[in-house]
Amino acid sequence: MILRFLFFTIVFLISNSSNSQTVSYSDILPKDIKANPILDSASYLPDSLRQIVFNTLKAKGFDLTKCFCDKEIGYNKKDNSIEIRIWDIDDLKYRKKSEQSKKSVQYESSHPNFYSGTIVYDTKTKTIKFYEDQ
């Protein structure tokens, strides 16, 4: 009887901990955007480009804890480049509030810089550039 109770307790704790690790960003993300924090292990950022992207964003003074990586990463055959969409957390929150509200919503920023834009990695030259939205 005690072994059975112990077994069910262990199974419950394991299943509960695995479910609690799934993080939903539905309170931040608008319905048309699928993204994860850039520093998250479940980030959509390819491992092969992770460090170079981090270095590029840090060099621009970005706080990586406020950056999200979009799920859709494109490859431009013509330019031989990889395009990665980066979202500013405040931009995502603003878009979410605008989506939910019928009225004009004021943009609120928790940091001085605006981080939304596109990173373009040239596969031939192995160079990377960040193109800001603003």
C-alpha positions in Angstrom: 0.0 0.0 0.0 2.8 2.5 0.9 4.7 1.5 -2.2 1.7 2.1 -4.4 1.2 5.6 -2.8 4.9 6.4 -3.2 4.7 5.3 -6.9 1.7 7.4 -7.7 3.3 10.4 -5.9 6.5 10.1 -7.9 4.5 9.7 -11.2 2.4 12.8 -10.3 5.5 14.9 -9.5 7.2 13.9 -12.7 4.2 14.6 -14.9 3.5 17.9 -13.1 7.0 19.2 -13.4 7.2 18.3 -17.1 3.9 20.1 -17.8 5.0 23.2 -15.8 8.0 23.7 -18.0 5.9 24.4 -21.0 5.6 28.2 -21.0 2.9 30.0 -22.9 3.5 33.6 -24.0 -0.2 34.1 -25.0 -0.4 37.1 -22.7 2.4 38.8 -24.7 2.1 37.4 -28.3 -0.5 38.7 -30.8 -2.4 35.8 -32.5 -0.5 36.1 -35.8 3.0 35.9 -34.2 4.8 32.8 -33.0 8.0 33.6 -31.2 10.0 32.6 -28.1 12.5 34.5 -26.0 15.8 34.5 -27.8 17.6 33.2 -24.7 15.1 30.4 -24.1 16.3 26.8 -24.9 13.2 26.4 -26.9 14.0 29.5 -29.0 13.6 29.2 -32.7 17.1 30.6 -33.3 19.2 28.0 -35.1 22.1 26.7 -32.9 24.6 27.3 -35.7 23.8 31.0 -35.6 23.0 31.5 -31.9 26.4 32.9 -30.8 26.9 35.3 -33.8 23.3 36.6 -33.4 23.9 37.1 -29.6 27.2 38.9 -30.3 25.6 41.2 -32.9 22.7 42.2 -30.7 24.9 42.7 -27.7 27.2 44.9 -29.8 24.1 47.1 -30.5 23.5 47.4 -26.8 20.5 45.1 -26.7 19.2 43.5 -23.5 18.8 39.9 -24.8 16.2 39.2 -22.1 13.9 41.6 -24.0 14.3 40.0 -27.4 12.1 37.3 -29.0 12.9 35.2 -32.0 10.2 34.5 -34.6 9.4 31.0 -35.5 9.5 31.7 -39.2 13.1 31.9 -40.4 13.6 32.5 -44.1 16.2 31.6 -46.6 16.7 33.9 -49.5 18.1 31.9 -52.4 18.8 34.9 -54.6 21.0 36.6 -51.9 22.1 33.4 -50.2 21.0 34.8 -46.9 19.1 33.7 -43.8 16.6 36.1 -42.4 15.7 36.0 -38.7 12.9 38.2 -37.3 13.7 39.6 -33.9 10.9 41.1 -31.7 11.1 43.6 -28.9 9.1 42.4 -25.9 7.5 45.9 -25.6 6.6 45.8 -29.3 4.9 42.4 -28.8 3.0 43.7 -25.8 1.9 46.8 -27.6 0.6 44.7 -30.6 -1.2 42.4 -28.2 -3.0 45.3 -26.5 -3.8 46.9 -29.8 -5.3 43.6 -31.0 -7.5 43.4 -27.9 -8.6 47.0 -27.8 -10.9 48.8 -30.2 -9.2 52.1 -29.1 -5.8 53.6 -29.8 -3.3 52.2 -27.3 -0.2 54.1 -26.1 3.2 52.4 -26.6 4.9 51.7 -23.3 8.7 51.0 -23.3 10.6 49.4 -20.5 13.9 50.3 -22.0 15.4 53.1 -24.1 16.1 51.1 -27.3 13.7 49.5 -29.8 14.8 46.0 -30.6 12.4 44.8 -33.3 13.9 44.2 -36.7 15.4 41.6 -39.0 18.8 39.9 -38.8 20.3 39.0 -42.2 23.1 36.4 -42.3 25.0 36.2 -45.6 26.0 32.6 -46.0 28.7 33.4 -48.5 30.6 36.1 -46.6 29.6 34.8 -43.2 28.6 38.4 -42.2 25.5 39.5 -40.3 23.5 42.7 -40.3 20.6 43.9 -38.2 17.9 46.0 -39.9 15.8 48.0 -37.4 12.1 48.5 -37.9 12.4 52.2 -36.7 
